[in-house]
Amino acid sequence: MNDSVAIVPYSENHKDAFRSLNEEWITKYFQIEEMDRIALHNPKEFILDKGGYIAVALLCDVPVGVCALIPCKYEGYDFELSKMGVSPKAQGNGIGKLLGQHIIEKAKQLGAKKIFLESNRKLAPALSLYKKLGFTEMTKVASPYSRSDIQMELQLDQSELI
């Protein structure tokens, strides 16, 4: 299935897919929070215009996954890997891994040395993916999300993609 998946940069025609793919997983496990609303309804202003990047996974030209690289306000971190979502219809096909690898490579191209992410321990498949990508658990920084109970970091100059 991976051979028919293309990872492309976000464009305005992906705006609805970016929002809906994220809302789908967030509402399945949690509640939409204010920071979600801001990022998901204004990806250009909140992510792209601030120097971030959004990748979109297309399966036969249909958006089935998204992931963002958001400039990070925490000291020592260049970007946050955020807003990764894969449609339940497309899960189990390595799309999350492809998105993660793409985002890490993009962070390196943008000169990043260290990135971090926030997640929740109940999202075991996501945490397993992040560990495979080289992320390690870190000490907590102040999170804008009430659902965040784990934070991870990746030192880019030492990481090699799997």
C-alpha atoms as a printed R data frame, in Angstrom:
    type eleno elety resid chain resno       x      y      z
1   ATOM     1    CA   MET     A     1   0.000  0.000  0.000
2   ATOM     2    CA   ASN     A     2   2.877  2.409  0.736
3   ATOM     3    CA   ASP     A     3   3.790  2.659 -2.943
4   ATOM     4    CA   SER     A     4   0.541  4.539 -3.624
5   ATOM     5    CA   VAL     A     5   1.116  6.970 -0.726
6   ATOM     6    CA   ALA     A     6   2.604 10.387 -1.461
7   ATOM     7    CA   ILE     A     7   3.704 12.843  1.226
8   ATOM     8    CA   VAL     A     8   3.207 16.410 -0.017
9   ATOM     9    CA   PRO     A     9   3.439 19.881  1.518
10  ATOM    10    CA   TYR     A    10   0.183 21.355  2.778
11  ATOM    11    CA   SER     A    11  -1.782 23.695  0.535
12  ATOM    12    CA   GLU     A    12  -5.028 25.582  1.163
13  ATOM    13    CA   ASN     A    13  -7.046 22.817 -0.515
14  ATOM    14    CA   HIS     A    14  -5.943 20.512  2.356
15  ATOM    15    CA   LYS     A    15  -7.348 22.826  5.056
16  ATOM    16    CA   ASP     A    16 -10.532 20.816  5.663
17  ATOM    17    CA   ALA     A    17  -8.630 17.513  5.690
18  ATOM    18    CA   PHE     A    18  -6.063 18.889  8.170
19  ATOM    19    CA   ARG     A    19  -8.868 19.900 10.524
20  ATOM    20    CA   SER     A    20 -11.069 16.819 10.096
21  ATOM    21    CA   LEU     A    21  -8.263 14.229 10.362
22  ATOM    22    CA   ASN     A    22  -7.151 15.791 13.641
23  ATOM    23    CA   GLU     A    23 -10.648 16.328 15.021
24  ATOM    24    CA   GLU     A    24 -11.397 12.676 14.281
25  ATOM    25    CA   TRP     A    25  -8.706 11.278 16.613
26  ATOM    26    CA   ILE     A    26  -8.961 14.028 19.212
27  ATOM    27    CA   THR     A    27 -12.722 13.593 19.702
28  ATOM    28    CA   LYS     A    28 -12.376  9.798 19.772
29  ATOM    29    CA   TYR     A    29 -10.154  9.945 22.878
30  ATOM    30    CA   PHE     A    30 -10.381 13.477 24.284
31  ATOM    31    CA   GLN     A    31 -12.090 16.837 23.836
32  ATOM    32    CA   ILE     A    32 -11.154 19.599 21.418
33  ATOM    33    CA   GLU     A    33  -9.280 22.267 23.384
34  ATOM    34    CA   GLU     A    34  -8.738 25.962 22.636
35  ATOM    35    CA   MET     A    35  -5.219 25.388 21.249
36  ATOM    36    CA   ASP     A    36  -6.656 22.734 18.896
37  ATOM    37    CA   ARG     A    37  -9.286 25.157 17.627
38  ATOM    38    CA   ILE     A    38  -6.684 27.851 16.949
39  ATOM    39    CA   ALA     A    39  -4.279 25.553 15.069
40  ATOM    40    CA   LEU     A    40  -6.875 23.489 13.204
41  ATOM    41    CA   HIS     A    41  -8.973 26.410 11.992
42  ATOM    42    CA   ASN     A    42  -6.028 28.680 11.151
43  ATOM    43    CA   PRO     A    43  -3.143 26.462  9.987
44  ATOM    44    CA   LYS     A    44  -1.721 29.115  7.678
45  ATOM    45    CA   GLU     A    45  -1.623 31.836 10.339
46  ATOM    46    CA   PHE     A    46  -0.785 29.636 13.341
47  ATOM    47    CA   ILE     A    47   1.716 27.228 11.743
48  ATOM    48    CA   LEU     A    48   2.904 28.189  8.256
49  ATOM    49    CA   ASP     A    49   3.212 31.965  8.659
50  ATOM    50    CA   LYS     A    50   5.308 31.414 11.808
51  ATOM    51    CA   GLY     A    51   7.871 29.317  9.919
52  ATOM    52    CA   GLY     A    52   6.248 25.933 10.412
53  ATOM    53    CA   TYR     A    53   5.396 23.188  7.971
54  ATOM    54    CA   ILE     A    54   2.540 20.755  7.417
55  ATOM    55    CA   ALA     A    55   2.850 17.440  5.585
56  ATOM    56    CA   VAL     A    56  -0.127 15.683  4.028
57  ATOM    57    CA   ALA     A    57  -0.220 11.969  3.200
58  ATOM    58    CA   LEU     A    58  -2.212 11.272  0.055
59  ATOM    59    CA   LEU     A    59  -3.488  7.801 -0.797
60  ATOM    60    CA   CYS     A    60  -4.669  7.789 -4.411
61  ATOM    61    CA   ASP     A    61  -4.810 11.612 -4.185
62  ATOM    62    CA   VAL     A    62  -7.087 11.532 -1.106
63  ATOM    63    CA   PRO     A    63  -5.701 13.064  2.129
64  ATOM    64    CA   VAL     A    64  -5.468 10.264  4.726
65  ATOM    65    CA   GLY     A    65  -2.849 11.672  7.103
66  ATOM    66    CA   VAL     A    66  -1.369 14.944  8.305
67  ATOM    67    CA   CYS     A    67   1.454 16.110 10.551
68  ATOM    68    CA   ALA     A    68   2.730 19.564 11.478
69  ATOM    69    CA   LEU     A    69   6.056 21.015 12.477
70  ATOM    70    CA   ILE     A    70   5.345 24.051 14.651
71  ATOM    71    CA   PRO     A    71   8.064 26.513 15.702
72  ATOM    72    CA   CYS     A    72   8.638 25.877 19.396
73  ATOM    73    CA   LYS     A    73   8.533 28.454 22.162
74  ATOM    74    CA   TYR     A    74  10.323 26.188 24.658
75  ATOM    75    CA   GLU     A    75  13.989 26.925 25.197
76  ATOM    76    CA   GLY     A    76  16.300 24.362 23.622
77  ATOM    77    CA   TYR     A    77  13.738 23.125 21.096
78  ATOM    78    CA   ASP     A    78  13.392 24.334 17.522
79  ATOM    79    CA   PHE     A    79  10.079 22.708 16.583
80  ATOM    80    CA   GLU     A    80   7.223 20.678 17.965
81  ATOM    81    CA   LEU     A    81   5.974 17.671 16.016
82  ATOM    82    CA   SER     A    82   2.232 18.182 16.343
83  ATOM    83    CA   LYS     A    83  -1.200 17.524 14.903
84  ATOM    84    CA   MET     A    84  -0.361 14.081 13.525
85  ATOM    85    CA   GLY     A    85  -3.452 12.214 12.487
86  ATOM    86    CA   VAL     A    86  -4.108  9.283 10.172
87  ATOM    87    CA   SER     A    87  -7.587  8.263  9.067
88  ATOM    88    CA   PRO     A    88  -8.775  5.070 10.779
89  ATOM    89    CA   LYS     A    89  -9.458  3.711  7.271
90  ATOM    90    CA   ALA     A    90  -5.749  4.044  6.433
91  ATOM    91    CA   GLN     A    91  -4.165  3.079  9.771
92  ATOM    92    CA   GLY     A    92  -1.861  0.065  9.926
93  ATOM    93    CA   ASN     A    93  -0.244  0.802  6.567
94  ATOM    94    CA   GLY     A    94   2.833  2.684  7.754
95  ATOM    95    CA   ILE     A    95   1.451  6.116  6.892
96  ATOM    96    CA   GLY     A    96   2.212  7.533 10.342
97  ATOM    97    CA   LYS     A    97   5.805  6.316 10.023
98  ATOM    98    CA   LEU     A    98   6.150  7.915  6.575
99  ATOM    99    CA   LEU     A    99   4.760 11.202  7.922
100 ATOM   100    CA   GLY     A   100   7.061 11.085 10.943
101 ATOM   101    CA   GLN     A   101  10.132 10.406  8.830
102 ATOM   102    CA   HIS     A   102   9.178 13.186  6.417
103 ATOM   103    CA   ILE     A   103   8.652 15.698  9.239
104 ATOM   104    CA   ILE     A   104  11.991 14.794 10.872
105 ATOM   105    CA   GLU     A   105  13.802 15.239  7.556
106 ATOM   106    CA   LYS     A   106  12.039 18.587  7.043
107 ATOM   107    CA   ALA     A   107  13.101 19.719 10.538
108 ATOM   108    CA   LYS     A   108  16.719 18.842  9.670
109 ATOM   109    CA   GLN     A   109  16.445 20.784  6.381
110 ATOM   110    CA   LEU     A   110  15.197 23.779  8.372
111 ATOM   111    CA   GLY     A   111  18.296 23.576 10.586
112 ATOM   112    CA   ALA     A   112  16.609 22.188 13.688
113 ATOM   113    CA   LYS     A   113  18.762 20.499 16.316
114 ATOM   114    CA   LYS     A   114  16.059 19.298 18.681
115 ATOM   115    CA   ILE     A   115  12.320 18.763 18.394
116 ATOM   116    CA   PHE     A   116   9.722 17.672 20.885
117 ATOM   117    CA   LEU     A   117   6.172 16.409 21.008
118 ATOM   118    CA   GLU     A   118   3.343 15.976 23.447
119 ATOM   119    CA   SER     A   119   1.026 12.998 23.598
120 ATOM   120    CA   ASN     A   120  -1.020 10.851 25.928
121 ATOM   121    CA   ARG     A   121  -0.094  7.436 27.290
122 ATOM   122    CA   LYS     A   122  -3.417  5.943 26.152
123 ATOM   123    CA   LEU     A   123  -2.281  6.443 22.530
124 ATOM   124    CA   ALA     A   124  -0.009  3.376 22.607
125 ATOM   125    CA   PRO     A   125   0.412  2.967 18.812
126 ATOM   126    CA   ALA     A   126   1.477  6.622 18.506
127 ATOM   127    CA   LEU     A   127   3.964  6.330 21.384
128 ATOM   128    CA   SER     A   128   5.408  3.167 19.843
129 ATOM   129    CA   LEU     A   129   5.871  5.020 16.539
130 ATOM   130    CA   TYR     A   130   7.555  7.974 18.232
131 ATOM   131    CA   LYS     A   131   9.988  5.632 20.001
132 ATOM   132    CA   LYS     A   132  10.790  3.902 16.691
133 ATOM   133    CA   LEU     A   133  11.490  7.331 15.201
134 ATOM   134    CA   GLY     A   134  14.009  7.947 17.995
135 ATOM   135    CA   PHE     A   135  12.044 10.097 20.440
136 ATOM   136    CA   THR     A   136  12.739  9.620 24.148
137 ATOM   137    CA   GLU     A   137  10.651 10.655 27.122
138 ATOM   138    CA   MET     A   138  11.654 13.943 28.729
139 ATOM   139    CA   THR     A   139  10.808 15.965 31.797
140 ATOM   140    CA   LYS     A   140   7.642 17.962 31.639
141 ATOM   141    CA   VAL     A   141   7.403 21.488 30.313
142 ATOM   142    CA   ALA     A   142   4.245 23.537 30.771
143 ATOM   143    CA   SER     A   143   1.648 22.254 28.306
144 ATOM   144    CA   PRO     A   144  -1.311 24.138 26.864
145 ATOM   145    CA   TYR     A   145  -3.140 20.785 26.574
146 ATOM   146    CA   SER     A   146  -4.908 19.137 29.512
147 ATOM   147    CA   ARG     A   147  -4.711 15.770 27.690
148 ATOM   148    CA   SER     A   148  -0.897 15.816 27.537
149 ATOM   149    CA   ASP     A   149   0.632 13.375 30.024
150 ATOM   150    CA   ILE     A   150   3.856 12.526 28.185
151 ATOM   151    CA   GLN     A   151   6.413 14.633 26.365
152 ATOM   152    CA   MET     A   152   9.208 13.333 24.191
153 ATOM   153    CA   GLU     A   153  12.241 14.813 22.463
154 ATOM   154    CA   LEU     A   154  14.483 13.970 19.549
155 ATOM   155    CA   GLN     A   155  18.060 15.167 19.147
156 ATOM   156    CA   LEU     A   156  18.278 15.540 15.366
157 ATOM   157    CA   ASP     A   157  22.013 15.634 14.857
158 ATOM   158    CA   GLN     A   158  22.263 12.183 16.443
159 ATOM   159    CA   SER     A   159  19.170 10.581 14.968
160 ATOM   160    CA   GLU     A   160  19.077  8.292 12.004
161 ATOM   161    CA   LEU     A   161  15.818  7.372 10.380
162 ATOM   162    CA   ILE     A   162  14.638  3.799 10.607
